[in-house]
Amino acid sequence: KDVDQQLFVQALSSYLKKKGGIDLPKDHDCLKLSPANELAPYDPDWFYIRMASIMRHLYMRKIGVGAFRRIYGKKKRNGSKPAHFAIANETVIRRAIQQAEKLGFAESTPRGRLLTGKGRQLCDRIAHRVLDK
């Protein structure tokens, strides 16, 4: 909580990219993150960034996929009609959590997902590294 979340997510995503072992979705170059988006993300490393952000949220508290959909949701603009809130794509969130589980950083419980000791240790190490800079 003492570390700037943007710097933490950038550092964790670069670590996840260097570590390897993460299977990107087959259609990751044309996959929209929400029905409110018009296009896919421009950044080719968006999956690592989203996975790092999800791990940061799991580091703070236990949370499920439905809550992540509301966290990453945003306002959908409907042209001349009124805007409404649209929740995020469930598949992207679920795949990112499954990749974290495959690497041993997260685990599933009946009430949501949470970080394992290995995942918490990694987040602590990255937070100290960011704090020292």
N, CA, C and O atoms as CSV, one atom per row, in Angstrom:
chain,resi,resn,atom,element,x,y,z
A,1,LYS,N,N,0.813,-1.203,0.000
A,1,LYS,CA,C,0.000,0.000,0.000
A,1,LYS,C,C,0.849,1.256,0.000
A,1,LYS,O,O,0.359,2.333,-0.340
A,2,ASP,N,N,2.112,1.136,0.375
A,2,ASP,CA,C,2.994,2.289,0.417
A,2,ASP,C,C,3.607,2.596,-0.945
A,2,ASP,O,O,4.241,3.638,-1.110
A,3,VAL,N,N,3.434,1.721,-1.911
A,3,VAL,CA,C,4.073,1.858,-3.211
A,3,VAL,C,C,3.070,2.426,-4.212
A,3,VAL,O,O,1.881,2.111,-4.159
A,4,ASP,N,N,3.558,3.266,-5.123
A,4,ASP,CA,C,2.706,3.783,-6.195
A,4,ASP,C,C,2.225,2.613,-7.049
A,4,ASP,O,O,3.030,1.833,-7.558
A,5,GLN,N,N,0.918,2.499,-7.200
A,5,GLN,CA,C,0.365,1.315,-7.867
A,5,GLN,C,C,0.751,1.243,-9.340
A,5,GLN,O,O,0.906,0.146,-9.878
A,6,GLN,N,N,0.909,2.370,-9.994
A,6,GLN,CA,C,1.279,2.348,-11.400
A,6,GLN,C,C,2.705,1.818,-11.586
A,6,GLN,O,O,2.958,1.006,-12.476
A,7,LEU,N,N,3.622,2.278,-10.752
A,7,LEU,CA,C,4.998,1.783,-10.834
A,7,LEU,C,C,5.077,0.304,-10.460
A,7,LEU,O,O,5.847,-0.452,-11.052
A,8,PHE,N,N,4.277,-0.101,-9.476
A,8,PHE,CA,C,4.266,-1.504,-9.056
A,8,PHE,C,C,3.779,-2.408,-10.185
A,8,PHE,O,O,4.382,-3.445,-10.461
A,9,VAL,N,N,2.686,-2.011,-10.836
A,9,VAL,CA,C,2.122,-2.827,-11.919
A,9,VAL,C,C,3.096,-2.895,-13.092
A,9,VAL,O,O,3.242,-3.952,-13.705
A,10,GLN,N,N,3.765,-1.790,-13.414
A,10,GLN,CA,C,4.746,-1.807,-14.503
A,10,GLN,C,C,5.909,-2.748,-14.182
A,10,GLN,O,O,6.353,-3.510,-15.041
A,11,ALA,N,N,6.397,-2.691,-12.945
A,11,ALA,CA,C,7.513,-3.555,-12.560
A,11,ALA,C,C,7.109,-5.026,-12.552
A,11,ALA,O,O,7.863,-5.888,-13.005
A,12,LEU,N,N,5.914,-5.307,-12.033
A,12,LEU,CA,C,5.445,-6.694,-11.978
A,12,LEU,C,C,5.172,-7.233,-13.376
A,12,LEU,O,O,5.463,-8.397,-13.652
A,13,SER,N,N,4.621,-6.414,-14.261
A,13,SER,CA,C,4.347,-6.888,-15.618
A,13,SER,C,C,5.641,-7.159,-16.380
A,13,SER,O,O,5.713,-8.118,-17.149
A,14,SER,N,N,6.667,-6.327,-16.178
A,14,SER,CA,C,7.939,-6.598,-16.855
A,14,SER,C,C,8.582,-7.873,-16.299
A,14,SER,O,O,9.220,-8.619,-17.042
A,15,TYR,N,N,8.414,-8.125,-14.983
A,15,TYR,CA,C,8.927,-9.366,-14.397
A,15,TYR,C,C,8.204,-10.576,-14.998
A,15,TYR,O,O,8.841,-11.565,-15.360
A,16,LEU,N,N,6.877,-10.495,-15.101
A,16,LEU,CA,C,6.100,-11.617,-15.644
A,16,LEU,C,C,6.482,-11.889,-17.094
A,16,LEU,O,O,6.526,-13.042,-17.522
A,17,LYS,N,N,6.758,-10.828,-17.851
A,17,LYS,CA,C,7.146,-11.008,-19.247
A,17,LYS,C,C,8.515,-11.675,-19.348
A,17,LYS,O,O,8.716,-12.561,-20.179
A,18,LYS,N,N,9.465,-11.248,-18.496
A,18,LYS,CA,C,10.802,-11.832,-18.514
A,18,LYS,C,C,10.803,-13.278,-18.029
A,18,LYS,O,O,11.558,-14.107,-18.536
A,19,LYS,N,N,9.951,-13.578,-17.043
A,19,LYS,CA,C,9.908,-14.915,-16.455
A,19,LYS,C,C,9.481,-15.950,-17.476
A,19,LYS,O,O,10.024,-17.054,-17.512
A,20,GLY,N,N,8.507,-15.599,-18.310
A,20,GLY,CA,C,8.011,-16.540,-19.303
A,20,GLY,C,C,7.048,-17.537,-18.669
A,20,GLY,O,O,6.708,-17.412,-17.493
A,21,GLY,N,N,6.616,-18.509,-19.432
A,21,GLY,CA,C,5.695,-19.516,-18.929
A,21,GLY,C,C,4.244,-19.090,-18.989
A,21,GLY,O,O,3.364,-19.841,-18.569
A,22,ILE,N,N,3.973,-17.890,-19.506
A,22,ILE,CA,C,2.599,-17.394,-19.600
A,22,ILE,C,C,2.125,-17.602,-21.030
A,22,ILE,O,O,2.755,-17.132,-21.977
A,23,ASP,N,N,1.016,-18.304,-21.179
A,23,ASP,CA,C,0.435,-18.533,-22.495
A,23,ASP,C,C,-0.535,-17.395,-22.795
A,23,ASP,O,O,-1.543,-17.229,-22.107
A,24,LEU,N,N,-0.224,-16.618,-23.820
A,24,LEU,CA,C,-1.130,-15.540,-24.223
A,24,LEU,C,C,-2.349,-16.140,-24.915
A,24,LEU,O,O,-2.236,-17.183,-25.558
A,25,PRO,N,N,-3.513,-15.501,-24.796
A,25,PRO,CA,C,-4.681,-15.990,-25.542
A,25,PRO,C,C,-4.389,-15.966,-27.051
A,25,PRO,O,O,-3.654,-15.106,-27.536
A,26,LYS,N,N,-4.965,-16.905,-27.769
A,26,LYS,CA,C,-4.706,-17.006,-29.205
A,26,LYS,C,C,-5.087,-15.729,-29.950
A,26,LYS,O,O,-4.400,-15.313,-30.883
A,27,ASP,N,N,-6.172,-15.125,-29.533
A,27,ASP,CA,C,-6.687,-13.941,-30.219
A,27,ASP,C,C,-6.350,-12.655,-29.460
A,27,ASP,O,O,-7.126,-11.700,-29.495
A,28,HIS,N,N,-5.204,-12.619,-28.776
A,28,HIS,CA,C,-4.882,-11.478,-27.918
A,28,HIS,C,C,-4.655,-10.188,-28.695
A,28,HIS,O,O,-4.735,-9.105,-28.115
A,29,ASP,N,N,-4.371,-10.276,-29.998
A,29,ASP,CA,C,-4.121,-9.062,-30.769
A,29,ASP,C,C,-5.407,-8.374,-31.226
A,29,ASP,O,O,-5.367,-7.209,-31.621
A,30,CYS,N,N,-6.543,-9.066,-31.181
A,30,CYS,CA,C,-7.801,-8.446,-31.615
A,30,CYS,C,C,-8.901,-8.572,-30.558
A,30,CYS,O,O,-10.077,-8.377,-30.868
A,31,LEU,N,N,-8.541,-8.889,-29.338
A,31,LEU,CA,C,-9.507,-9.118,-28.260
A,31,LEU,C,C,-9.839,-7.813,-27.547
A,31,LEU,O,O,-8.948,-7.114,-27.064
A,32,LYS,N,N,-11.137,-7.489,-27.486
A,32,LYS,CA,C,-11.567,-6.298,-26.753
A,32,LYS,C,C,-11.663,-6.638,-25.269
A,32,LYS,O,O,-12.030,-7.758,-24.913
A,33,LEU,N,N,-11.336,-5.681,-24.403
A,33,LEU,CA,C,-11.360,-5.916,-22.962
A,33,LEU,C,C,-12.713,-5.625,-22.339
A,33,LEU,O,O,-12.947,-5.979,-21.183
A,34,SER,N,N,-13.614,-4.983,-23.088
A,34,SER,CA,C,-14.928,-4.639,-22.571
A,34,SER,C,C,-15.848,-4.360,-23.756
A,34,SER,O,O,-15.377,-3.944,-24.814
A,35,PRO,N,N,-17.145,-4.583,-23.596
A,35,PRO,CA,C,-18.066,-4.212,-24.675
A,35,PRO,C,C,-18.095,-2.705,-24.916
A,35,PRO,O,O,-18.536,-2.255,-25.974
A,36,ALA,N,N,-17.631,-1.929,-23.949
A,36,ALA,CA,C,-17.605,-0.483,-24.097
A,36,ALA,C,C,-16.441,-0.024,-24.985
A,36,ALA,O,O,-16.453,1.109,-25.467
A,37,ASN,N,N,-15.449,-0.873,-25.206
A,37,ASN,CA,C,-14.311,-0.509,-26.053
A,37,ASN,C,C,-14.682,-0.661,-27.516
A,37,ASN,O,O,-15.468,-1.533,-27.887
A,38,GLU,N,N,-14.107,0.197,-28.338
A,38,GLU,CA,C,-14.307,0.059,-29.773
A,38,GLU,C,C,-13.225,-0.800,-30.405
A,38,GLU,O,O,-13.477,-1.512,-31.377
A,39,LEU,N,N,-12.006,-0.733,-29.843
A,39,LEU,CA,C,-10.870,-1.447,-30.415
A,39,LEU,C,C,-10.143,-2.265,-29.358
A,39,LEU,O,O,-10.362,-2.101,-28.158
A,40,ALA,N,N,-9.285,-3.137,-29.828
A,40,ALA,CA,C,-8.408,-3.895,-28.931
A,40,ALA,C,C,-7.317,-2.965,-28.406
A,40,ALA,O,O,-7.094,-1.904,-28.989
A,41,PRO,N,N,-6.631,-3.330,-27.324
A,41,PRO,CA,C,-5.554,-2.479,-26.797
A,41,PRO,C,C,-4.410,-2.324,-27.808
A,41,PRO,O,O,-4.096,-3.249,-28.558
A,42,TYR,N,N,-3.798,-1.138,-27.811
A,42,TYR,CA,C,-2.676,-0.868,-28.714
A,42,TYR,C,C,-1.382,-1.492,-28.213
A,42,TYR,O,O,-0.544,-1.911,-29.010
A,43,ASP,N,N,-1.216,-1.555,-26.905
A,43,ASP,CA,C,0.024,-2.064,-26.313
A,43,ASP,C,C,0.116,-3.580,-26.522
A,43,ASP,O,O,-0.801,-4.299,-26.127
A,44,PRO,N,N,1.193,-4.084,-27.128
A,44,PRO,CA,C,1.292,-5.533,-27.338
A,44,PRO,C,C,1.455,-6.320,-26.036
A,44,PRO,O,O,1.212,-7.527,-26.013
A,45,ASP,N,N,1.863,-5.651,-24.952
A,45,ASP,CA,C,2.058,-6.324,-23.666
A,45,ASP,C,C,0.860,-6.149,-22.739
A,45,ASP,O,O,1.018,-6.251,-21.523
A,46,TRP,N,N,-0.321,-5.892,-23.268
A,46,TRP,CA,C,-1.478,-5.582,-22.422
A,46,TRP,C,C,-1.851,-6.748,-21.513
A,46,TRP,O,O,-2.343,-6.524,-20.407
A,47,PHE,N,N,-1.632,-7.982,-21.949
A,47,PHE,CA,C,-2.026,-9.123,-21.120
A,47,PHE,C,C,-1.165,-9.205,-19.867
A,47,PHE,O,O,-1.670,-9.531,-18.792
A,48,TYR,N,N,0.123,-8.915,-19.987
A,48,TYR,CA,C,1.008,-8.918,-18.822
A,48,TYR,C,C,0.625,-7.805,-17.845
A,48,TYR,O,O,0.667,-7.990,-16.628
A,49,ILE,N,N,0.253,-6.657,-18.392
A,49,ILE,CA,C,-0.153,-5.528,-17.543
A,49,ILE,C,C,-1.448,-5.858,-16.812
A,49,ILE,O,O,-1.580,-5.568,-15.623
A,50,ARG,N,N,-2.400,-6.460,-17.508
A,50,ARG,CA,C,-3.672,-6.815,-16.861
A,50,ARG,C,C,-3.452,-7.886,-15.806
A,50,ARG,O,O,-4.066,-7.843,-14.740
A,51,MET,N,N,-2.580,-8.846,-16.093
A,51,MET,CA,C,-2.290,-9.900,-15.125
A,51,MET,C,C,-1.605,-9.330,-13.884
A,51,MET,O,O,-1.910,-9.747,-12.767
A,52,ALA,N,N,-0.688,-8.386,-14.068
A,52,ALA,CA,C,-0.021,-7.739,-12.943
A,52,ALA,C,C,-1.012,-6.932,-12.111
A,52,ALA,O,O,-0.933,-6.923,-10.882
A,53,SER,N,N,-1.934,-6.264,-12.769
A,53,SER,CA,C,-2.949,-5.484,-12.058
A,53,SER,C,C,-3.870,-6.394,-11.250
A,53,SER,O,O,-4.241,-6.071,-10.121
A,54,ILE,N,N,-4.229,-7.518,-11.829
A,54,ILE,CA,C,-5.068,-8.491,-11.119
A,54,ILE,C,C,-4.319,-9.041,-9.905
A,54,ILE,O,O,-4.899,-9.197,-8.831
A,55,MET,N,N,-3.032,-9.334,-10.081
A,55,MET,CA,C,-2.252,-9.843,-8.947
A,55,MET,C,C,-2.129,-8.795,-7.845
A,55,MET,O,O,-2.119,-9.144,-6.664
A,56,ARG,N,N,-2.036,-7.508,-8.212
A,56,ARG,CA,C,-1.986,-6.451,-7.202
A,56,ARG,C,C,-3.286,-6.379,-6.416
A,56,ARG,O,O,-3.270,-6.193,-5.199
A,57,HIS,N,N,-4.419,-6.526,-7.112
A,57,HIS,CA,C,-5.712,-6.539,-6.426
A,57,HIS,C,C,-5.829,-7.742,-5.495
A,57,HIS,O,O,-6.337,-7.625,-4.381
A,58,LEU,N,N,-5.353,-8.906,-5.961
A,58,LEU,CA,C,-5.389,-10.106,-5.118
A,58,LEU,C,C,-4.465,-9.964,-3.916
A,58,LEU,O,O,-4.728,-10.531,-2.855
A,59,TYR,N,N,-3.386,-9.209,-4.081
A,59,TYR,CA,C,-2.458,-8.958,-2.981
A,59,TYR,C,C,-3.146,-8.154,-1.878
A,59,TYR,O,O,-2.882,-8.356,-0.693
A,60,MET,N,N,-4.027,-7.242,-2.280
A,60,MET,CA,C,-4.727,-6.396,-1.312
A,60,MET,C,C,-5.836,-7.158,-0.573
A,60,MET,O,O,-5.994,-7.014,0.640
A,61,ARG,N,N,-6.602,-7.968,-1.317
A,61,ARG,CA,C,-7.716,-8.683,-0.687
A,61,ARG,C,C,-8.171,-9.837,-1.574
A,61,ARG,O,O,-7.825,-9.903,-2.754
A,62,LYS,N,N,-8.947,-10.739,-0.990
A,62,LYS,CA,C,-9.519,-11.864,-1.736
A,62,LYS,C,C,-10.666,-11.331,-2.585
A,62,LYS,O,O,-11.494,-10.561,-2.098
A,63,ILE,N,N,-10.718,-11.731,-3.834
A,63,ILE,CA,C,-11.711,-11.167,-4.751
A,63,ILE,C,C,-12.029,-12.193,-5.837
A,63,ILE,O,O,-11.186,-13.029,-6.163
A,64,GLY,N,N,-13.213,-12.137,-6.388
A,64,GLY,CA,C,-13.644,-13.073,-7.412
A,64,GLY,C,C,-13.685,-12.443,-8.793
A,64,GLY,O,O,-13.436,-11.247,-8.946
A,65,VAL,N,N,-14.002,-13.253,-9.801
A,65,VAL,CA,C,-14.011,-12.792,-11.180
A,65,VAL,C,C,-15.105,-11.742,-11.404
A,65,VAL,O,O,-14.890,-10.774,-12.133
A,66,GLY,N,N,-16.264,-11.925,-10.788
A,66,GLY,CA,C,-17.353,-10.966,-10.951
A,66,GLY,C,C,-16.993,-9.582,-10.442
A,66,GLY,O,O,-17.356,-8.577,-11.053
A,67,ALA,N,N,-16.290,-9.528,-9.340
A,67,ALA,CA,C,-15.858,-8.229,-8.809
A,67,ALA,C,C,-14.809,-7.602,-9.722
A,67,ALA,O,O,-14.799,-6.384,-9.904
A,68,PHE,N,N,-13.927,-8.416,-10.296
A,68,PHE,CA,C,-12.956,-7.885,-11.250
A,68,PHE,C,C,-13.656,-7.311,-12.473
A,68,PHE,O,O,-13.198,-6.313,-13.031
A,69,ARG,N,N,-14.745,-7.914,-12.897
A,69,ARG,CA,C,-15.488,-7.394,-14.043
A,69,ARG,C,C,-16.024,-5.998,-13.761
A,69,ARG,O,O,-16.063,-5.152,-14.653
A,70,ARG,N,N,-16.435,-5.759,-12.525
A,70,ARG,CA,C,-16.919,-4.424,-12.164
A,70,ARG,C,C,-15.762,-3.440,-11.996
A,70,ARG,O,O,-15.898,-2.263,-12.328
A,71,ILE,N,N,-14.626,-3.916,-11.482
A,71,ILE,CA,C,-13.470,-3.031,-11.305
A,71,ILE,C,C,-12.956,-2.533,-12.658
A,71,ILE,O,O,-12.665,-1.346,-12.807
A,72,TYR,N,N,-12.843,-3.420,-13.637
A,72,TYR,CA,C,-12.293,-3.058,-14.935
A,72,TYR,C,C,-13.357,-2.578,-15.918
A,72,TYR,O,O,-13.028,-2.232,-17.052
A,73,GLY,N,N,-14.617,-2.549,-15.510
A,73,GLY,CA,C,-15.676,-2.029,-16.362
A,73,GLY,C,C,-15.568,-0.520,-16.506
A,73,GLY,O,O,-14.832,0.140,-15.773
A,74,LYS,N,N,-16.311,0.009,-17.458
A,74,LYS,CA,C,-16.286,1.456,-17.669
A,74,LYS,C,C,-17.565,1.901,-18.350
A,74,LYS,O,O,-18.428,1.091,-18.689
A,75,LYS,N,N,-17.665,3.207,-18.542
A,75,LYS,CA,C,-18.864,3.787,-19.134
A,75,LYS,C,C,-18.900,3.489,-20.632
A,75,LYS,O,O,-17.919,3.709,-21.342
A,76,LYS,N,N,-20.032,2.990,-21.098
A,76,LYS,CA,C,-20.205,2.744,-22.525
A,76,LYS,C,C,-20.942,3.923,-23.130
A,76,LYS,O,O,-22.055,4.256,-22.722
A,77,ARG,N,N,-20.311,4.541,-24.099
A,77,ARG,CA,C,-20.913,5.689,-24.761
A,77,ARG,C,C,-21.775,5.189,-25.911
A,77,ARG,O,O,-21.304,4.431,-26.758
A,78,ASN,N,N,-23.017,5.603,-25.944
A,78,ASN,CA,C,-23.975,5.112,-26.925
A,78,ASN,C,C,-24.350,6.168,-27.957
A,78,ASN,O,O,-25.486,6.188,-28.431
A,79,GLY,N,N,-23.440,7.019,-28.304
A,79,GLY,CA,C,-23.736,8.052,-29.293
A,79,GLY,C,C,-24.646,9.115,-28.706
A,79,GLY,O,O,-24.312,9.740,-27.700
A,80,SER,N,N,-25.794,9.319,-29.335
A,80,SER,CA,C,-26.723,10.349,-28.858
A,80,SER,C,C,-27.593,9.841,-27.708
A,80,SER,O,O,-28.271,10.628,-27.048
A,81,LYS,N,N,-27.575,8.533,-27.468
A,81,LYS,CA,C,-28.345,7.970,-26.352
A,81,LYS,C,C,-27.544,8.096,-25.062
A,81,LYS,O,O,-26.331,8.300,-25.118
A,82,PRO,N,N,-28.181,7.982,-23.912
A,82,PRO,CA,C,-27.443,8.112,-22.644
A,82,PRO,C,C,-26.424,6.981,-22.460
A,82,PRO,O,O,-26.621,5.859,-22.926
A,83,ALA,N,N,-25.332,7.314,-21.768
A,83,ALA,CA,C,-24.278,6.334,-21.490
A,83,ALA,C,C,-24.694,5.453,-20.323
A,83,ALA,O,O,-25.444,5.882,-19.447
A,84,HIS,N,N,-24.202,4.216,-20.316
A,84,HIS,CA,C,-24.463,3.271,-19.244
A,84,HIS,C,C,-23.169,2.536,-18.915
A,84,HIS,O,O,-22.239,2.498,-19.721
A,85,PHE,N,N,-23.124,1.952,-17.715
A,85,PHE,CA,C,-21.940,1.213,-17.282
A,85,PHE,C,C,-21.931,-0.159,-17.930
A,85,PHE,O,O,-22.958,-0.837,-17.980
A,86,ALA,N,N,-20.767,-0.571,-18.429
A,86,ALA,CA,C,-20.594,-1.896,-19.034
A,86,ALA,C,C,-19.477,-2.618,-18.291
A,86,ALA,O,O,-18.384,-2.077,-18.122
A,87,ILE,N,N,-19.756,-3.845,-17.847
A,87,ILE,CA,C,-18.733,-4.609,-17.134
A,87,ILE,C,C,-17.721,-5.178,-18.134
A,87,ILE,O,O,-18.015,-5.308,-19.322
A,88,ALA,N,N,-16.541,-5.509,-17.643
A,88,ALA,CA,C,-15.432,-5.955,-18.490
A,88,ALA,C,C,-15.622,-7.402,-18.961
A,88,ALA,O,O,-16.498,-8.122,-18.482
A,89,ASN,N,N,-14.785,-7.796,-19.899
A,89,ASN,CA,C,-14.808,-9.132,-20.472
A,89,ASN,C,C,-14.339,-10.157,-19.435
A,89,ASN,O,O,-13.243,-10.039,-18.887
A,90,GLU,N,N,-15.163,-11.146,-19.178
A,90,GLU,CA,C,-14.866,-12.164,-18.158
A,90,GLU,C,C,-13.749,-13.104,-18.597
A,90,GLU,O,O,-12.950,-13.546,-17.771
A,91,THR,N,N,-13.688,-13.408,-19.876
A,91,THR,CA,C,-12.726,-14.376,-20.375
A,91,THR,C,C,-11.285,-13.923,-20.145
A,91,THR,O,O,-10.434,-14.723,-19.755
A,92,VAL,N,N,-11.016,-12.647,-20.387
A,92,VAL,CA,C,-9.660,-12.124,-20.216
A,92,VAL,C,C,-9.242,-12.228,-18.755
A,92,VAL,O,O,-8.126,-12.648,-18.448
A,93,ILE,N,N,-10.147,-11.842,-17.856
A,93,ILE,CA,C,-9.851,-11.870,-16.421
A,93,ILE,C,C,-9.619,-13.310,-15.962
A,93,ILE,O,O,-8.670,-13.593,-15.230
A,94,ARG,N,N,-10.487,-14.205,-16.393
A,94,ARG,CA,C,-10.370,-15.605,-15.981
A,94,ARG,C,C,-9.081,-16.227,-16.504
A,94,ARG,O,O,-8.421,-16.978,-15.784
A,95,ARG,N,N,-8.713,-15.923,-17.752
A,95,ARG,CA,C,-7.473,-16.457,-18.318
A,95,ARG,C,C,-6.253,-15.936,-17.575
A,95,ARG,O,O,-5.299,-16.680,-17.348
A,96,ALA,N,N,-6.276,-14.666,-17.198
A,96,ALA,CA,C,-5.139,-14.091,-16.465
A,96,ALA,C,C,-5.003,-14.760,-15.101
A,96,ALA,O,O,-3.892,-15.067,-14.669
A,97,ILE,N,N,-6.119,-14.986,-14.425
A,97,ILE,CA,C,-6.067,-15.648,-13.118
A,97,ILE,C,C,-5.610,-17.096,-13.267
A,97,ILE,O,O,-4.857,-17.595,-12.431
A,98,GLN,N,N,-6.058,-17.772,-14.321
A,98,GLN,CA,C,-5.646,-19.151,-14.544
A,98,GLN,C,C,-4.142,-19.247,-14.825
A,98,GLN,O,O,-3.489,-20.206,-14.414
A,99,GLN,N,N,-3.603,-18.252,-15.525
A,99,GLN,CA,C,-2.159,-18.250,-15.765
A,99,GLN,C,C,-1.397,-18.023,-14.459
A,99,GLN,O,O,-0.345,-18.622,-14.238
A,100,ALA,N,N,-1.934,-17.152,-13.591
A,100,ALA,CA,C,-1.305,-16.938,-12.279
A,100,ALA,C,C,-1.367,-18.215,-11.442
A,100,ALA,O,O,-0.423,-18.534,-10.719
A,101,GLU,N,N,-2.478,-18.944,-11.541
A,101,GLU,CA,C,-2.596,-20.224,-10.822
A,101,GLU,C,C,-1.605,-21.245,-11.376
A,101,GLU,O,O,-1.020,-22.024,-10.624
A,102,LYS,N,N,-1.422,-21.235,-12.698
A,102,LYS,CA,C,-0.499,-22.190,-13.324
A,102,LYS,C,C,0.938,-21.940,-12.862
A,102,LYS,O,O,1.714,-22.881,-12.692
A,103,LEU,N,N,1.286,-20.670,-12.662
A,103,LEU,CA,C,2.632,-20.330,-12.192
A,103,LEU,C,C,2.773,-20.494,-10.685
A,103,LEU,O,O,3.879,-20.385,-10.155
A,104,GLY,N,N,1.665,-20.755,-9.985
A,104,GLY,CA,C,1.709,-20.969,-8.547
A,104,GLY,C,C,1.568,-19.694,-7.732
A,104,GLY,O,O,1.855,-19.695,-6.535
A,105,PHE,N,N,1.126,-18.594,-8.362
A,105,PHE,CA,C,0.992,-17.324,-7.658
A,105,PHE,C,C,-0.389,-17.127,-7.046
A,105,PHE,O,O,-0.534,-16.315,-6.133
A,106,ALA,N,N,-1.400,-17.834,-7.514
A,106,ALA,CA,C,-2.766,-17.657,-7.020
A,106,ALA,C,C,-3.409,-19.016,-6.805
A,106,ALA,O,O,-2.947,-20.032,-7.324
A,107,GLU,N,N,-4.496,-19.011,-6.021
A,107,GLU,CA,C,-5.257,-20.237,-5.805
A,107,GLU,C,C,-6.735,-19.882,-5.694
A,107,GLU,O,O,-7.103,-18.748,-5.388
A,108,SER,N,N,-7.562,-20.878,-5.950
A,108,SER,CA,C,-9.003,-20.676,-5.923
A,108,SER,C,C,-9.575,-21.148,-4.592
A,108,SER,O,O,-9.160,-22.172,-4.051
A,109,THR,N,N,-10.529,-20.389,-4.076
A,109,THR,CA,C,-11.262,-20.770,-2.876
A,109,THR,C,C,-12.747,-20.674,-3.197
A,109,THR,O,O,-13.107,-20.091,-4.219
A,110,PRO,N,N,-13.609,-21.219,-2.371
A,110,PRO,CA,C,-15.047,-21.111,-2.657
A,110,PRO,C,C,-15.562,-19.670,-2.673
A,110,PRO,O,O,-16.574,-19.393,-3.317
A,111,ARG,N,N,-14.892,-18.752,-1.983
A,111,ARG,CA,C,-15.362,-17.373,-1.900
A,111,ARG,C,C,-14.589,-16.420,-2.803
A,111,ARG,O,O,-14.793,-15.209,-2.711
A,112,GLY,N,N,-13.712,-16.914,-3.669
A,112,GLY,CA,C,-12.937,-16.053,-4.567
A,112,GLY,C,C,-11.528,-16.571,-4.738
A,112,GLY,O,O,-11.211,-17.689,-4.334
A,113,ARG,N,N,-10.692,-15.761,-5.333
A,113,ARG,CA,C,-9.298,-16.127,-5.564
A,113,ARG,C,C,-8.408,-15.343,-4.616
A,113,ARG,O,O,-8.760,-14.245,-4.185
A,114,LEU,N,N,-7.243,-15.914,-4.289
A,114,LEU,CA,C,-6.284,-15.204,-3.461
A,114,LEU,C,C,-4.878,-15.632,-3.823
A,114,LEU,O,O,-4.675,-16.675,-4.444
A,115,LEU,N,N,-3.906,-14.820,-3.431
A,115,LEU,CA,C,-2.505,-15.128,-3.723
A,115,LEU,C,C,-1.988,-16.210,-2.786
A,115,LEU,O,O,-2.373,-16.278,-1.619
A,116,THR,N,N,-1.121,-17.041,-3.308
A,116,THR,CA,C,-0.446,-18.042,-2.476
A,116,THR,C,C,0.736,-17.358,-1.786
A,116,THR,O,O,0.986,-16.171,-1.999
A,117,GLY,N,N,1.451,-18.108,-0.968
A,117,GLY,CA,C,2.636,-17.576,-0.315
A,117,GLY,C,C,3.688,-17.156,-1.326
A,117,GLY,O,O,4.368,-16.146,-1.143
A,118,LYS,N,N,3.821,-17.934,-2.395
A,118,LYS,CA,C,4.783,-17.621,-3.447
A,118,LYS,C,C,4.424,-16.308,-4.148
A,118,LYS,O,O,5.297,-15.488,-4.431
A,119,GLY,N,N,3.141,-16.120,-4.422
A,119,GLY,CA,C,2.685,-14.886,-5.071
A,119,GLY,C,C,2.842,-13.677,-4.167
A,119,GLY,O,O,3.226,-12.599,-4.622
A,120,ARG,N,N,2.544,-13.854,-2.885
A,120,ARG,CA,C,2.679,-12.756,-1.917
A,120,ARG,C,C,4.164,-12.386,-1.756
A,120,ARG,O,O,4.505,-11.209,-1.635
A,121,GLN,N,N,5.028,-13.388,-1.757
A,121,GLN,CA,C,6.467,-13.155,-1.643
A,121,GLN,C,C,6.982,-12.379,-2.863
A,121,GLN,O,O,7.803,-11.472,-2.730
A,122,LEU,N,N,6.492,-12.746,-4.042
A,122,LEU,CA,C,6.886,-12.033,-5.261
A,122,LEU,C,C,6.433,-10.575,-5.205
A,122,LEU,O,O,7.204,-9.676,-5.539
A,123,CYS,N,N,5.203,-10.335,-4.790
A,123,CYS,CA,C,4.690,-8.964,-4.716
A,123,CYS,C,C,5.457,-8.151,-3.676
A,123,CYS,O,O,5.729,-6.971,-3.896
A,124,ASP,N,N,5.807,-8.766,-2.551
A,124,ASP,CA,C,6.615,-8.073,-1.543
A,124,ASP,C,C,7.978,-7.673,-2.106
A,124,ASP,O,O,8.447,-6.556,-1.892
A,125,ARG,N,N,8.607,-8.603,-2.830
A,125,ARG,CA,C,9.929,-8.344,-3.392
A,125,ARG,C,C,9.881,-7.207,-4.415
A,125,ARG,O,O,10.743,-6.328,-4.419
A,126,ILE,N,N,8.863,-7.232,-5.283
A,126,ILE,CA,C,8.725,-6.178,-6.299
A,126,ILE,C,C,8.406,-4.841,-5.634
A,126,ILE,O,O,8.914,-3.802,-6.054
A,127,ALA,N,N,7.561,-4.866,-4.592
A,127,ALA,CA,C,7.218,-3.621,-3.890
A,127,ALA,C,C,8.457,-3.010,-3.238
A,127,ALA,O,O,8.640,-1.794,-3.295
A,128,HIS,N,N,9.292,-3.812,-2.634
A,128,HIS,CA,C,10.536,-3.300,-2.035
A,128,HIS,C,C,11.468,-2.740,-3.095
A,128,HIS,O,O,12.117,-1.715,-2.887
A,129,ARG,N,N,11.531,-3.418,-4.232
A,129,ARG,CA,C,12.393,-2.948,-5.319
A,129,ARG,C,C,11.908,-1.596,-5.845
A,129,ARG,O,O,12.716,-0.707,-6.112
A,130,VAL,N,N,10.587,-1.441,-5.996
A,130,VAL,CA,C,10.027,-0.168,-6.476
A,130,VAL,C,C,10.202,0.925,-5.432
A,130,VAL,O,O,10.474,2.076,-5.774
A,131,LEU,N,N,10.048,0.572,-4.172
A,131,LEU,CA,C,10.163,1.549,-3.087
A,131,LEU,C,C,11.592,2.056,-2.950
A,131,LEU,O,O,11.813,3.206,-2.571
A,132,ASP,N,N,12.571,1.192,-3.259
A,132,ASP,CA,C,13.967,1.583,-3.132
A,132,ASP,C,C,14.416,2.544,-4.232
A,132,ASP,O,O,15.375,3.294,-4.053
A,133,LYS,N,N,13.721,2.519,-5.369
A,133,LYS,CA,C,14.105,3.385,-6.498
A,133,LYS,C,C,13.810,4.840,-6.213
A,133,LYS,O,O,14.071,5.699,-7.054
